[in-house]
């Protein structure tokens, strides 16, 4: 190879290195921009919108609720501060527990879990059964 061909190859290699470095730098800057923009700006945002159940205080959730399935009132369920509960039947068992998750209030019975995924208003939790019936837990005053 002659010297002009070698210099031309080196020039192209240098041009390629500069262009790819600039492209990598621009891509990284865009990635950081979109990542920072998508992140929640403060912890208070977690309670509203995306995760309303995280904003619920456990002591505010505990209490007596009217339990309704469809148009039928099943009675009163009492969520206790220790995360156990007394079901509408009145027969408390060790397996009866409730928990607040990021996106739901879970009421755990011996026969299964009722997952309340919507907060209609403060103290009113909504769920849906597999058969389409709406389950509603409304806090009593």
Secondary structure, DSSP 8 states (H G I E B T S, - for coil): --HHHHHHHHHHHHHHHHHHHHHHHHHHHHHHHHHHHHS-SSTHHHHTGGGGGGGS-HHHH-EEEEEEETTEEEEEEEE-TTSBEE-TT----TT-EEEE-SS-EEEEETTEEEEE-EEEETTEEEEE-TTS-EEEEEE--
